[in-house]
Amino acid sequence: MGLISSLFTGVSGLRGNAEAMGVIGDNISNVNTVGFKGSKAVFSDIFSTILSNGSTTSQLGRGSQLQGTIQEFSQGSFESSSNALDLALDGSGFFVVNNGAGNFYTRAGQFRLNDDGLVQAITGEILQGSSISNGVVSTSTTDIDLAGVQSSPQATTTFTLGANLDASATAATTFTSPVTTYNSVGTQIIVSLQFTKVSGANQWTYAVSPSDGTVTSGASGTVTFDTSGQLSSPTTDQSIVIDFSAASTPAATQTLTWDLVDASGNTNGKLTGFAAASNNNSLVQDGFTTGTLVGLTVATDGKISGLFNNGQTAELFQVALADFLAPSGLTRQGSNLFAESADSGQSVLGFAETGGFGSVVGQSLELSNVDLAEQFVTMIQTQQAFQASARIITTTDDLLTEAVNLVR
């Protein structure tokens, strides 16, 4: 009976090591799978019986078995990418994606915009995050939707004109400075300042005329320069009010502040009256028109910012992350996805660089954490264990043959 039992002991070794070879094969075949986390086979012995009197020195086993596998969530290396939505995690956490039926979790950050403007994984799930409005992050988590995102216009409130008005010009000489501004709906308005030289002094009058709308206040004035060619009057910034109610594209009434002096009433040096040809050399204003989305960037805290063709940037969403008390207890779903289980514990949602969460690396992908050298060594070890188990069977067969031959 003992020899027959040893046959099954050898079989258990064959079975367990064959299953372990499957684990190794899964690891090796996924060495190029983005975000893949390798597994390790765990063996246990099979206890059979105690021969007599409960003696601890007479315990017999009947082989081994593959008890299970342990997922290894060690950090993978990074690979650079040209896609702004290729994301990697440096540290703890998982990206949260939704397939319409529920949330899943992944370390594979290959995301793209689909035809509905949603940030989608290659396998079709939608990346989850919180929207950002005026710098405030929403408390709820939803699909990251970038469809129809645009930069709202900002009306010009202040402008600084850099120009020189020729002190040697004859009386009644005119010079025009066009100032580009934007109204409340983003329409570009050219506000022309026409300067006219005053006789007998380094002084110019000016008249304001916009390309659209009507000036209701500050339509004219005078600028005077001292003997050094620096502005001496006015000593306060000038206000220009434009009414757009009857404009071709109606907009809110706009007040423009012409920045001429500092807080002490001294010239800022941008408008001068030197004896040189009149010229416009600079213009700074704080307005801009509507912008459409032309690019994306992702910060280390997971905030997705839009780049717009009006030169502006804006934070749009923050990528949501999840973590678990026991990540090795997550259930593999295939396609680089994991699902919550009783062994993993419930998910804890948060954002990158908060609590125990790692950081997000934009334009990068986390590679598989499989170490090929380690897997090949384990493969050799498993192969030898399989061969040794097979030798148990063949040796036992020889012993049984000898036993049968005793009757001859």
VMD Tcl script that draws the C-alpha trace (Angstrom):
set ca {
  {0.00 0.00 0.00}
  {2.95 2.30 0.73}
  {4.28 2.00 -2.81}
  {0.90 2.78 -4.33}
  {0.67 5.88 -2.12}
  {4.06 7.09 -3.36}
  {2.75 6.96 -6.93}
  {0.08 9.49 -6.04}
  {2.65 11.57 -4.15}
  {4.63 11.85 -7.39}
  {1.47 12.72 -9.31}
  {0.76 15.55 -6.89}
  {4.21 16.93 -7.62}
  {3.62 16.70 -11.36}
  {0.27 18.43 -11.08}
  {1.46 21.24 -8.81}
  {4.60 22.02 -10.80}
  {2.69 21.93 -14.08}
  {0.30 24.54 -12.68}
  {3.28 26.58 -11.42}
  {4.74 26.48 -14.93}
  {1.47 28.01 -16.11}
  {1.96 30.90 -13.67}
  {5.51 31.42 -14.94}
  {4.30 31.29 -18.54}
  {1.63 33.91 -17.77}
  {4.29 36.20 -16.29}
  {6.69 35.80 -19.20}
  {4.02 36.21 -21.86}
  {2.99 39.52 -20.24}
  {6.48 40.99 -20.02}
  {5.44 43.66 -22.56}
  {1.95 44.26 -21.12}
  {1.66 47.82 -19.81}
  {0.86 47.94 -16.10}
  {0.99 44.15 -15.68}
  {1.74 42.82 -12.21}
  {3.37 39.39 -12.02}
  {2.21 36.50 -9.83}
  {4.08 33.99 -7.71}
  {3.03 30.37 -7.20}
  {2.56 29.30 -3.58}
  {2.85 25.60 -2.66}
  {1.70 23.71 0.41}
  {2.11 20.14 1.54}
  {-0.69 17.57 1.64}
  {-0.89 15.90 5.05}
  {-2.05 12.31 5.03}
  {-1.94 10.41 8.29}
  {-0.10 9.52 11.47}
  {1.09 5.93 11.50}
  {0.61 5.07 15.17}
  {-0.21 6.47 18.60}
  {-0.38 10.09 17.43}
  {3.39 10.32 17.41}
  {4.79 13.47 15.84}
  {7.70 11.42 14.53}
  {5.38 9.18 12.51}
  {3.56 11.73 10.38}
  {3.39 11.05 6.65}
  {2.58 13.48 3.89}
  {1.25 12.52 0.49}
  {2.72 15.19 -1.70}
  {2.28 18.86 -2.53}
  {-0.33 21.09 -4.04}
  {-0.48 24.57 -5.55}
  {-2.13 26.48 -2.73}
  {-2.65 29.62 -4.81}
  {-0.90 32.62 -6.32}
  {0.17 35.94 -4.85}
  {0.00 39.05 -7.02}
  {3.14 41.16 -6.74}
  {2.39 44.91 -6.88}
  {5.97 46.14 -6.93}
  {6.67 49.30 -8.97}
  {7.31 48.86 -12.69}
  {9.70 50.92 -14.78}
  {8.55 53.91 -16.86}
  {8.49 54.43 -20.60}
  {8.12 57.86 -22.20}
  {5.23 58.53 -24.57}
  {4.18 61.29 -26.95}
  {0.51 61.00 -25.96}
  {-0.49 63.48 -23.24}
  {-3.07 61.05 -21.86}
  {-0.64 58.18 -21.38}
  {-0.37 58.12 -17.58}
  {1.69 56.15 -15.09}
  {1.54 55.90 -11.31}
  {4.69 56.29 -9.25}
  {3.75 54.76 -5.92}
  {0.55 53.35 -4.47}
  {-2.88 53.50 -6.08}
  {-4.91 52.48 -9.09}
  {-6.67 54.41 -11.83}
  {-10.43 54.14 -11.53}
  {-12.31 53.25 -14.73}
  {-15.98 52.52 -15.35}
  {-17.56 50.32 -18.02}
  {-21.11 51.52 -17.41}
  {-21.90 48.73 -14.94}
  {-19.38 49.54 -12.22}
  {-15.89 50.61 -11.31}
  {-12.73 48.66 -12.04}
  {-9.14 49.41 -11.15}
  {-5.98 49.35 -13.25}
  {-2.34 50.36 -13.35}
  {-2.36 50.47 -17.15}
  {-2.61 54.15 -18.08}
  {-3.06 53.99 -21.85}
  {-5.92 56.48 -22.28}
  {-7.32 58.24 -25.34}
  {-10.15 60.64 -26.21}
  {-13.02 58.76 -27.85}
  {-15.48 60.20 -30.38}
  {-17.69 61.50 -27.53}
  {-14.85 63.44 -25.92}
  {-14.53 60.99 -23.01}
  {-11.12 59.86 -21.75}
  {-11.22 56.15 -22.49}
  {-8.93 53.18 -21.84}
  {-7.87 51.07 -24.81}
  {-10.32 48.41 -23.63}
  {-13.25 50.87 -23.60}
  {-13.65 51.81 -19.93}
  {-13.97 55.51 -19.04}
  {-11.44 57.13 -16.73}
  {-12.97 58.63 -13.59}
  {-12.14 61.99 -12.01}
  {-13.50 65.18 -10.47}
  {-14.26 68.30 -12.47}
  {-12.53 71.59 -11.65}
  {-14.36 74.90 -11.89}
  {-12.57 78.18 -11.13}
  {-9.86 76.26 -9.35}
  {-12.27 74.35 -7.09}
  {-12.24 70.54 -7.33}
  {-15.66 68.88 -7.21}
  {-16.37 66.46 -4.37}
  {-18.06 63.96 -6.70}
  {-16.43 61.51 -9.11}
  {-17.63 61.21 -12.70}
  {-16.52 60.37 -16.23}
  {-13.74 62.65 -17.45}
  {-15.48 64.44 -20.32}
  {-13.52 66.92 -22.43}
  {-16.13 67.39 -25.16}
  {-16.90 71.01 -25.98}
  {-14.30 72.37 -23.56}
  {-13.33 75.94 -24.41}
  {-11.73 78.93 -22.79}
  {-14.24 81.68 -21.96}
  {-13.28 85.20 -23.11}
  {-12.04 87.83 -20.70}
  {-12.83 91.48 -21.28}
  {-9.88 93.87 -21.23}
  {-9.80 96.00 -18.08}
  {-6.31 97.52 -18.22}
  {-3.83 98.31 -20.96}
  {-0.35 99.79 -21.00}
  {0.75 101.52 -24.20}
  {4.43 101.89 -24.97}
  {4.88 104.75 -27.45}
  {6.99 107.83 -28.19}
  {5.44 111.09 -29.36}
  {7.94 113.22 -31.30}
  {8.75 116.35 -29.30}
  {10.12 118.04 -32.46}
  {6.93 117.51 -34.47}
  {5.18 120.61 -35.79}
  {1.84 121.76 -34.45}
  {-1.22 119.80 -35.61}
  {0.92 116.73 -36.45}
  {-1.09 113.61 -35.74}
  {-0.04 110.10 -34.72}
  {-2.29 107.11 -34.07}
  {-1.74 104.26 -31.62}
  {-4.08 101.27 -32.17}
  {-4.80 99.37 -28.96}
  {-6.13 95.82 -29.33}
  {-8.75 94.96 -26.65}
  {-11.53 92.41 -26.14}
  {-15.07 92.96 -24.92}
  {-17.16 90.70 -22.67}
  {-18.16 88.30 -25.47}
  {-14.63 88.00 -26.83}
  {-14.95 90.33 -29.82}
  {-11.69 92.03 -30.72}
  {-12.06 95.80 -30.48}
  {-9.38 98.16 -31.82}
  {-9.35 101.28 -29.67}
  {-7.50 103.98 -31.61}
  {-5.79 106.77 -29.72}
  {-5.17 109.66 -32.13}
  {-2.64 112.13 -30.78}
  {-2.39 115.72 -32.09}
  {0.61 117.94 -31.36}
  {-0.09 121.20 -29.51}
  {1.71 124.34 -30.63}
  {4.53 125.73 -28.50}
  {4.83 122.91 -25.96}
  {5.76 119.27 -25.63}
  {2.11 118.44 -25.33}
  {-0.38 116.33 -27.28}
  {-4.13 116.00 -27.17}
  {-5.73 112.63 -27.83}
  {-9.09 111.37 -29.03}
  {-10.38 107.84 -28.44}
  {-12.35 105.99 -31.14}
  {-13.19 102.26 -30.90}
  {-13.79 100.03 -33.94}
  {-17.21 99.17 -32.45}
  {-19.30 100.63 -29.66}
  {-19.51 104.19 -28.37}
  {-17.21 105.99 -25.93}
  {-19.31 107.47 -23.15}
  {-16.50 108.70 -20.91}
  {-12.81 109.51 -21.35}
  {-13.12 110.15 -25.09}
  {-10.41 112.81 -25.08}
  {-7.61 114.25 -23.01}
  {-4.14 115.76 -23.00}
  {-0.69 114.36 -22.24}
  {2.20 116.67 -21.33}
  {5.91 115.88 -21.12}
  {8.62 117.60 -19.08}
  {11.99 118.84 -20.34}
  {13.36 115.28 -20.06}
  {10.66 113.90 -22.30}
  {8.95 112.08 -19.43}
  {5.22 112.25 -18.83}
  {4.35 114.97 -16.33}
  {0.58 115.12 -16.81}
  {-1.79 113.47 -16.17}
  {-0.68 112.10 -12.80}
  {-3.41 109.46 -12.61}
  {-4.38 106.54 -14.82}
  {-7.05 107.46 -17.37}
  {-10.42 105.71 -17.57}
  {-12.23 105.04 -20.87}
  {-15.82 103.73 -20.84}
  {-17.23 102.08 -23.97}
  {-20.92 101.20 -24.42}
  {-21.49 98.11 -26.59}
  {-25.29 97.97 -26.27}
  {-25.74 99.18 -29.85}
  {-22.65 97.42 -31.24}
  {-22.82 94.93 -34.10}
  {-22.27 92.24 -31.46}
  {-23.83 93.57 -28.24}
  {-21.71 93.19 -25.10}
  {-21.49 94.60 -21.61}
  {-20.37 98.18 -21.05}
  {-16.61 98.12 -20.67}
  {-14.31 100.32 -18.60}
  {-10.69 100.45 -19.76}
  {-7.97 101.75 -17.47}
  {-5.06 103.28 -19.36}
  {-2.05 102.56 -17.16}
  {0.14 105.69 -17.25}
  {1.55 106.17 -13.76}
  {2.54 104.19 -10.66}
  {0.90 104.27 -7.26}
  {2.78 107.49 -6.38}
  {1.56 109.31 -9.47}
  {4.93 109.13 -11.23}
  {5.14 108.09 -14.87}
  {5.72 104.41 -15.55}
  {8.01 105.44 -18.40}
  {6.04 103.72 -21.14}
  {4.72 106.89 -22.83}
  {7.52 109.33 -23.70}
  {7.98 112.62 -25.53}
  {11.51 112.45 -26.95}
  {12.71 114.25 -30.08}
  {12.56 111.12 -32.20}
  {10.10 109.78 -34.72}
  {6.76 108.90 -33.18}
  {6.37 105.15 -32.82}
  {4.48 102.39 -31.05}
  {6.83 99.96 -29.33}
  {4.74 97.84 -26.96}
  {1.23 96.99 -25.82}
  {0.20 94.98 -22.76}
  {-3.46 94.27 -22.01}
  {-5.21 91.67 -19.87}
  {-8.06 90.53 -22.14}
  {-8.38 87.61 -24.51}
  {-10.91 86.07 -26.87}
  {-12.59 82.66 -26.78}
  {-10.21 79.73 -27.13}
  {-10.64 76.16 -28.38}
  {-8.78 73.20 -26.92}
  {-5.54 72.41 -28.74}
  {-3.61 70.35 -26.17}
  {-3.56 68.72 -22.74}
  {-1.07 68.40 -19.92}
  {-1.26 66.29 -16.75}
  {0.45 67.40 -13.53}
  {1.91 65.09 -10.89}
  {-1.18 65.61 -8.72}
  {-3.34 64.24 -11.54}
  {-4.84 67.56 -12.64}
  {-5.58 67.66 -16.37}
  {-5.08 71.15 -17.82}
  {-6.25 72.32 -21.23}
  {-4.12 74.41 -23.57}
  {-6.19 76.76 -25.72}
  {-5.46 78.60 -28.94}
  {-5.96 81.96 -27.22}
  {-2.81 81.33 -25.19}
  {-4.64 80.43 -22.00}
  {-4.50 77.31 -19.82}
  {-7.15 76.03 -17.44}
  {-7.45 73.10 -15.03}
  {-10.31 70.87 -16.19}
  {-10.34 67.61 -14.20}
  {-8.37 65.81 -11.51}
  {-7.84 62.09 -12.02}
  {-9.32 59.94 -9.25}
  {-7.22 57.18 -7.67}
  {-8.17 54.22 -5.51}
  {-6.23 52.11 -3.04}
  {-6.91 49.03 -0.92}
  {-5.77 47.66 2.43}
  {-4.85 44.38 0.71}
  {-4.21 44.92 -3.03}
  {-3.10 41.29 -3.40}
  {-6.70 40.31 -2.67}
  {-8.05 42.04 -5.79}
  {-9.76 39.85 -8.37}
  {-8.17 39.78 -11.83}
  {-10.68 40.54 -14.60}
  {-8.38 40.39 -17.62}
  {-7.54 43.35 -19.87}
  {-5.34 44.77 -17.07}
  {-8.38 45.27 -14.84}
  {-8.92 44.38 -11.19}
  {-12.17 44.20 -9.25}
  {-12.79 44.72 -5.56}
  {-13.25 41.58 -3.46}
  {-13.83 40.61 0.16}
  {-10.11 39.80 0.46}
  {-8.97 43.21 -0.82}
  {-11.24 45.32 1.34}
  {-13.22 48.29 0.08}
  {-11.63 50.92 -2.14}
  {-10.42 54.21 -0.69}
  {-10.78 57.03 -3.23}
  {-8.53 60.06 -3.33}
  {-6.10 62.07 -5.42}
  {-2.42 61.76 -6.26}
  {0.10 63.12 -3.75}
  {-2.42 63.04 -0.90}
  {-2.41 60.54 1.95}
  {-0.67 57.36 0.88}
  {-1.27 57.83 -2.85}
  {1.62 58.08 -5.28}
  {2.07 60.67 -8.01}
  {0.90 60.70 -11.61}
  {3.55 60.77 -14.33}
  {2.22 62.31 -17.55}
  {3.26 61.22 -21.03}
  {4.60 57.98 -19.56}
  {3.55 54.36 -19.14}
  {4.33 51.93 -16.34}
  {5.82 48.76 -17.78}
  {5.31 45.21 -16.55}
  {7.09 44.47 -13.26}
  {8.07 40.97 -14.46}
  {11.80 40.27 -14.04}
  {12.72 37.92 -16.89}
  {15.93 36.69 -15.24}
  {14.03 35.77 -12.09}
  {11.30 34.01 -14.10}
  {13.83 31.92 -16.03}
  {15.52 30.83 -12.81}
  {12.13 29.90 -11.35}
  {11.33 28.05 -14.57}
  {14.50 25.93 -14.25}
  {13.69 25.20 -10.62}
  {10.13 24.19 -11.51}
  {11.32 22.03 -14.39}
  {13.68 20.15 -12.11}
  {10.94 19.67 -9.53}
  {8.67 18.28 -12.25}
  {11.37 15.91 -13.45}
  {12.08 14.77 -9.90}
  {8.36 14.09 -9.34}
  {8.31 12.02 -12.51}
  {11.32 10.10 -11.23}
  {9.35 9.19 -8.09}
  {6.75 7.52 -10.31}
  {9.23 5.61 -12.46}
  {11.23 4.48 -9.42}
  {8.07 3.33 -7.63}
  {7.09 1.46 -10.80}
  {10.44 -0.39 -10.69}
  {9.85 -1.30 -7.05}
  {6.36 -2.61 -7.81}
  {7.78 -4.69 -10.66}
  {10.29 -6.23 -8.24}
  {7.49 -6.96 -5.80}
  {5.49 -8.74 -8.50}
  {8.56 -10.76 -9.50}
  {8.85 -12.21 -5.98}
  {6.32 -14.90 -6.88}
  {8.41 -16.32 -9.71}
}
mol new
graphics top color blue
foreach p $ca { graphics top sphere $p radius 0.5 }
foreach p [lrange $ca 0 end-1] q [lrange $ca 1 end] { graphics top cylinder $p $q radius 0.2 }
display resetview
